[in-house]
């Protein structure tokens, strides 16, 4: 049944007070326009990219020299250059506050708490900047960090950016080979790691892993104290110093900022690497800054002094997105560890205590809260919360409903989607429009997002490839170790000429929103009909008997058949009645074509470090092909559960 009423509608007062409304009024005044809503603003932002992005620069108060030209070669995706004459420094823009007010608040499960003022942050950035420079780290050099999501990590990134070094990070739960598969490719000048960390209430010792990685990288190492003995880890690690010893020779002074070109590299992020060595995706300082400012100030309405939270690790691009909140004068609320330690209330306890304005998390987390029987709407005071965002995988319609019934009635829920490739979002929320059940509100401003069929034609009311038809600032600068750009072009531009093909299977809605049906490389094709895996998950994962599901297409009898794996709730068995119930649910909720040929119970489902299930890796195992980079997985042992299954032989 089609929804006839939205879940949430912004009040006239909230719209009038929103930064995006002020931005639209400024555009109207500066360019003689009469834009009156988000659709008008988006259409203009794509048609007049130069005026739009230059206004974003001015409206958000970017520190730097903008230069005369806004966009060169704008009609050619791979040759386009935004602000080719500009100079800026990313860290200068993020270190936007001074004084004793909170810049960062930190919690490590229920084991650690800390608060960092803007002045305290400046002090460590200054000392690290001097220490980096003293060891010969400069413009274009890489600094690699295997760190928890804690304040010292943010300070080290800012110090690196201040001198034009390139930052790359992962979380300390990566295995040795997973770390080396990433950092070994980029040849860092310095390695930063923690002494230990907490997860699910247990101390996780990483001393031996740090020593092995540091030895393999062959570079000086800095050990940051968190949950263990930093001095002991430093002693067992060749060429290592504790953070305290590393910065001890230096007195705090004003941080110096080296202004560089708009496209100067800032970050190296990595693809998940579940089907090969991770791709090293290089993002620019200017493109990252401008895109994040646009998303946070305009789409999220972020203002100085607000509390911004995202549940993320340093191995996921949402960490890079989160830290940019400093550029708007927001207070970052960091959390490291399990979101269910000591219990499922820990993040909502944090939100209540610190009065989050924005609470960012994953669709899987929202579903886990729902299935855990929690009702934060009743148990917690979330009166300060005005925006909740969800990403990582498509949020089901039932997930939308639960947020409003179980978490907060009067909140904007923004399902967002983009990724490591653009260190930002193609589609996300906005404060000017209603929220409809199961729908992402719309495309990002300045992004020519569309849905195309296999013939490269725009489609409405049917599923297709998510594309972007015009260049935008946060496109990667390049892939590392890809001198002729062949890997970069193959990743995004092989499908359609001069058009970014993102690899998502998507659909426009009648409200101008979008639905993401899953990754297009994991799309199922039984009988030649394309089916998004998310359409199946949206049905089966709402059943209380099913904790989690994973769906693949198995090559069978010159066609493809749909195979559904389910991890069942405790004390539930996959009986014939349950199989029948699952198939009925899928048939009635999706279509007969979605019904799997086989349903198989498994004890675990493999996922990446950021919590995404790995359909492609399971498909490889089922077909007897090796999975090359299992170090990318949080639980690689789960892959063995899918090998040689007798159920798949008939």
N, C-alpha and C positions, 0 to 999 in steps of 0.2 A: 504494500500500500504506500502510495506516495505521500510524503510529508507535506502538509498544507500550511504549517506554521513554523517559523524558525525557532531554534532553541534559545536564541539571544538576539536582542536588537539594541544597538547603542542608543542611549538617551540623547536628546537634542543638546543638553548641557555638556555631556561628555564629548560629543562631536565638536562643539564650539570651542572647547578648551584643549582639544588635541593638537599636538605639534603638526600632524599632517594637514589639519584644517588651516593652521597658520601658514604652512608652506604653500598650500594651494592659493590662499589669498595673496601671498607674496608673488606667486607666478602670475596671477591675474593682474596685479598692479604693475609688475615689471614688464610684462609682455602684451598688455592690453587684451587679456583673455577673459572668458566668462565661464571658467570651469566650475562645475557645481556638484561634483561627486567623484567617487573613486574611478568609475569607468572613464569619465572625461579626463581625469588627471592621468590615468594610465595611458590612454590613447595618445595624449599630447607628449607624455614622457618618452614614448617610443618614436613618435614622428619627429620630435625635436630633441634628439639626444644631447646635442651640444648645450642648448639652453637648460635642459633639465639637469644635467650633471654639474654644470657650472653653478646652478642655483643650489644644488645639494652642498657643494663645496662651501658656498657663502653662508647658507642658512645654518649649517652645522658648525661653522666657525673653524674650518680646517686651518691649522697653523702651517704656513709654508708660502712659497711663491707660486702662484697659479700659472703664470705665463699667459701668452696671448691666445695660443691655439688650444682648443678643447679636444678635437678629434681629427686625427689624420687617417686617411685611407679607410674611412668609416664604412664603405660599401664592401670591404673585403675582410672577412672574419679573421683570417690568420695574419693579415698585415696591419690590422687596425691598431692604432696607438692613441690612448686617451692621455690628455694633458702632456704632450711630448716635451714641452719646455718647462714643466713644473719641477720644483724641488721641495722636498718635505722630509720629515723624520717621523716614523711611526710612533716611537716611544715619546717624543715630544708631545704628540697629540694625546697619548694616553695618560701621561703624567700631568693631568689637567688640574689637580687640586693641591692645596697645601694646608697645613694646620693639623689639628688634633682630631678632626672628624674621621670617621671610619672610611678607609679606602677598601679594605678587605676584611671579611669575617670568615673564620675557618672552623670547621668541625670535622674531626676524624672519628666517625661513628660516635660512640659515647666515651671514647678514650682520650680525646684531645680537643681543646678549644683555644682559640687565639683571636686577637683583634689587632689589626694593623692600621695605624693612622696614615694619612697621606705623607706626613713627615717621616714616619718610620720607613715607609716604602721608598721614599726618595733617598734616605740614608743608605739602605742596602744597594739600591741601584747604582748610586754614586761609587760605593766601594767596589762593587763587582765590575763596573765599567773600567775603573783604574786597574784592577787586577787582570782583567781580560787583556787590556792594552799592554800591560807590562809583560805579558807572556806572548806577545806578538800576534794576538788575535785582532784582525781588522776587517775592513770592508770586503765582503764576499766570502769570508771564512765561515765554516759551519761549526755550530755548537750543538751537540747532541745531548739530550737529557732523558734519562729513564727515571721518571719522578712521579710521585703522587700529585694529586690536585691540591696543592698547598701554596701559601703565600710566597715562599722562597722560589717556587717555580716561576711565578709571575714576575718576580723581581729579576731573576736571571734572564728571562726572555726580554724584558724591557732593557736591561743592560746590553744584551746582544744587539737589539735593534738600534740602540742609541749610537752605536759605532758602525752600523751598516753590516754587521755580521748576520748570518742566516741561521734561524732557529729551527730545530727539529726535535720532536719529543715523542715518547711512547710511555705507557704505564709500566710500573715495575712488575706486573704479573706476566709480562711477556717472557717466554723462554729464551735461553741464550741464543739459539739459532734465529729465533724471530727478531731479536734485537739486532743481531749481526746482519741478517738479510736486509734490514733497513739501513742502519747506520754504516755498515760496511760499504755500501754503494756511494755514500756521499763524502767519505773521508774527512771526518770532523777534525778540527784542531784541538778540541777540548770535549771531555765527556763528564757529565754531571749525573750523579745517582744518589739515591737515598740509602740509609743504613738498614732499614726494615720498614714494614708497613702493617697496618691492621686490616684484616678482612674477615667479616662475619665473627668478630670477637676474638679472632686468633691472631697471634703475632706471626708474621710471615718474614722469615729471615732471607735476605737476598745477598748476604756477604760473599758467598762463593760465586754466585752468578755475576756480581759486579766485578770481582777480580778476574774472572774468565773473559768477560766482555772487554774490560779495560786492556787486558793483555793482548787480545786479538786486535783491538783498534790501534794499540800502540801509541796512545796519546795521554797527556796529563789528565788526571781525574780529580774531581771535587766531590767529596762525600758530604751530603747534607743530613744533619741529624733530624730524625722524626721519631721512630719507635724503637730504635735499637741503640747500638754503641758505635757512633760514627768513628771514633778514634780506632777502635778495633778493626773495623772494616777498612779504614785507611791504611792501617799497618799491613794488612794482608793483600792490599791492592797495589801493584807496581805503579810508581809515579803518582801516588795519590796524596791529597791533603784534605783535611776537614774544611768545611766552609769557613769556620772561624779562623783557622790558620791561613786560609787562602786570602781572606780580606784583612787580616790583622795589621799588615804594614800601612794601611791607608786610612786617612781621615776623611770624613764626609765633607763634600763640597758641592757646589752647584753642579748638577749633571750637565755635561756638554752633549749637544746633539749635532750629529753630522747629517746635514740635509743632502739628500741624494735624489736621483731621478724618480719620477712617479712609478716607473716599472722596475726599480731596483728590487732584487729578490729579498723577501722577508722571511717566508716560511718554506720548508719542504715538508709536505704531507705525503702519506703513503696510502696507496690502495690496499684493500684488505689482504691481497696476496694469497687467496685461497686456491687459485688455479695456476700459480707461478710466482716468481719473485715479485715482490710489491713494486708497483710503479712509483717513481719519485716525482711528485707533482710540485712544481715550484710556483709559489704565489707572490705577487708583488706587494710592496708596502702601500702604494697609493691605491691600487685596486681593492685590496683587502679593507683598508681604512674607509674608503668612500662607500663601498658596498655595505659594510657593517654599520656605518653611521646611518645610511639610508634605511636599513632594515630595523635598527634599534630605535632610532628617533622617530621615523615616520610610520613604519608598519607596527612597531610595538609601543610607540608613544613614550619611550623611556626619557625620563627627565632627571636632572641633577638631584642627588640625595636619595633617589629611590633605591630599593634593595632588589638586585638582580640575581637570580639563582638559576643554574642549570645543572642537572645531575649528569656528570660526564667525567671521563678520565682524560689524561693528557695524551692518549692515543687516538682520540676521536676529534674531528674538526669542530665539534661544538665547544670544546675547550678554547680553541682559537677565537671562536665567535663570542664566547662568554667574556673573555678578558678585554675585548674591545669596548665593553660597557664602561670602562674607566674613561674613555674619550668623551662620554656624555656626563661625566661627573657622578655616575652611579656608584653605589657600594656593591662590590662583588661578594656574593655569599658562596663560598667554596665548601664542598663536601667531598671527603674521600672515604671509600670503603663500601660496604654493602648497604643498600637502602632498606634492608630488613634486619639490621643489627643495631640495637638488641631486638627490635621487633618492627613491624610494618608501619609504626607511627613515627619513626625517627625523623623522616623528612618533614612531616606535617608538624611535629613538635618544633622543628627548626623554623619552619615558615611562620608559625604562631609567635614564637619568641622574638624573631627578628623582623616580623612584619614585612614579609616579601611582597613586593608589588607584582613581580613576574616570577612564575614558577615554571621552569622548563624541565621536561623529562621525556621519556620514551613511551611509545604506545604499549610496549610490553609491560612497563611498570604500571601504567594505568590499569591494564587488564589484570595484573597480579594483585593490585589493591582491591579491585572488584571481586576477584575470586577468593581473596582472603577474608571477605566479609567486613571490611573496614568501611566506616562512614565518617570521614573527616568533617563533613558538613555538620554532623551532630557533635562529634568529639572535640573539635578544635575551633578556635576563633580565627577565621581566615578573612576577617573584614577588610584587611589591607590589600588582599589579593585581587587584582583587576584583570590579569591576563595569565592564562595557562597555555603553554605551548607543548606540542607533542611531535616527535620525529623518530627516526630510526627505522620505522616500518609504517605502513599505512594504519591509521587509527580506524578501527571498525565503527560502524554506526552505533553498535551497542556501547562502545567505548565513549563515544560522544554523549550518549544518553546518561551513562554512569557519571560522567563528570558533573553534569547538572543535577542529577538526583542524589549522588553520593558525596560530592566534594564541595561544590558551591553553585547556587542557583544563578546568582548575578555575577558572572565572570565571562570574559571573552575567551573562548577556546579556539586557539589557532593551531590547526594541524599544518605542519610545514614540511617541505621536501626540497632537497637540493643535493648537497653532498661535498665530499672531499674534493671533487673535481673543480668546484667553484668556490670552495670554502664559505659557502653561503647558501641561499635558497633561490630556486626558480619560482616556487609557488608558496604562498604563506598567508597569514592573516592581515587584516587591516581594521582600524577602529571605526571606519565609516560605514561598514556594511553589516548585515545580519550574519549570524552563524547558522548554517543549515546542517542537519544531521548527516554525518558521513562525508561532508564536503570540505575541501580546502577552500578558503574564501576567494582566492584569486591569484593572479600572477604578480610578480614583483615589479615595482615601478622601474621604468627604464629597460625592462627586459621584454623582448618581442617573443614571448612564449606562445606556442601553438601546439596543436595535436594533428599529426599527419598520418595518412594511410601509407601503405607500401608503395604507392605510386607517387608519393611526394605531394599529395593534395591535402589541403586542410579539411578536417572533418568535424562535424558537430553531431552529437547524439550517437556516436559510435567510438569504439576504442581505437587507439593508434599510438604512434611514437610521440613522446614529448620532445619537442624541438625548440630551439631558439634561433630565430632567423636573422638577427642582427648582433653585431659585436657588443660586448659589455665590459666594464672595467675589471671585473674579477675573474676573467678568463685566465688560465695559467700562463705564466711567462714562457714556460717550456717544461719538458720533462728532463730531469738530470740524466746525464749520460745518453742523450738522444741528439747528437750534434746536427743531424740533418732534419730533425723534426718528424721522422717517419712514424715513431711510436705515438706521438701526439696527434698527428693527423689520423692515424688508424683508429685511435680511441674515440674520436668524436666526429670526424668529417668523411669517413669512408662511405657512409650510408647515403648522405645527401650532399651534393656539391655546395660549398660555401654556407652550410647550415649546420649548427651544432645539434647533434643527435645524442640525447642524454642517456638513453638506455632504459627509460621508464615507460611502462605501458599505461596510458592515461586516457582520460575522457573528460570533455567539457560537460558541465551540467546546465540545466535550463536557467539557473540563477547566475551564470557567469563564473561559477566556481569550477574546481577540478576534483576528480577522483583518481588516485594512483592505484592501479591494479597489480602492482608488483614490478619487478625488473623484467624488461622485455627479453633479456637473454635467458630468463627462467620461465618465460611464457610457455604454456602447454599448447600443443597443436594436434589434439586428437581429431582425426578425420579432416585435417586441414583447417580447423576452426581455432582461432587464437583465444586462449583463456588465461586470464591473470590469476596467479596463485592466491593473491589476496582475496579474491572473490570466494575461494573455498575456505580460507582461514576465517573470514568474516562469519561464516556459518558454523563451522565445526568448533571453533574455539569459544563460542558462546555456550556450548554445552558443559554443564558442570562436571560431567564425567571425563572431559578432555582438558588436560592441563596445557598442552601445546601440540602443534601439528607442523608437519613439513610435507610438501607435495612436490613430486617430480614427474617428468614424462619418461617412461621406459620405452625404448625402441622395441617394437613387438609386431611381428607378422606384417612387415613392410609398412607399418604405421607407428603411431605413438599411443600408448595407453597411460592413463592417469593412475599414479600410485600415491596413496595417502598413508603417511606414517603418523602415528599418534602416540604421544606420551600421556598416559592416563593419570587421573587423580589417584591419590593413595587409596588402596584397598578396592580399586575398580579393575575388573577383568574385561577383556574384549570378547564378550559373548556374541552369539549370533544375533540376539536381540539388539545389542548395542550397535553392531555393524549395520543392521537394518535401520536403526534409528538415525545413525549418522548419514546414511545414504538418503533417507527420506528428508532429513533436514537440508542437505545440499540440493536435492532435486527441487524441493519446494522453495527454498530461499534463494537459489541461484538459477539452475536450469538442469534438465536431464543430461546435457553435454558435460556438466561439471562433475557428475557422479563418478567417483574413482572405480577403476576395475578391481583394485585390490585395496584393502585397508589392513595395515599391519601395525601391531603394537610394538613399541621399542622402549627401552628403559631410559634413554636420553636422546637429545637432539643436539647435534653439533652447532656451535655458534661462534662468531668472531668475538674478539675482546670487547667490542662495543655492544654486544648482545644481539647481533643480527644472525638469523639462521642462515646456513650456507647450503642452499639448494643445489648449486652447481657442483660442490664437492661431493655431496651425497649421490648425485647423478653419475659422477665419475666412478665412485665406488661400486654402485649397482651394476654398471656396465663393465666392471673389471679393469678399469683404468686407474693408474696411480694418481694420488693427490700430491702434488709436488711440494707444497709448502704448508704442512700441517702446523707449523709453529705459529701461524696466524690465528689459530683457533684457541679459544679459552678451554675447550675440553676435547682435544684431538682424539682421545681414546674412544669417544662416542662413534667415530667413523667405523670402527670395527663392527658395530652392531648392524651395519647395512651390507656387509660383504657376504656373498654366497648364500643369500636367503633362499631356502627351498620354496617359499611361497611365490617367488618371482620366476620360477622355472616352468610354470604351466599357466 
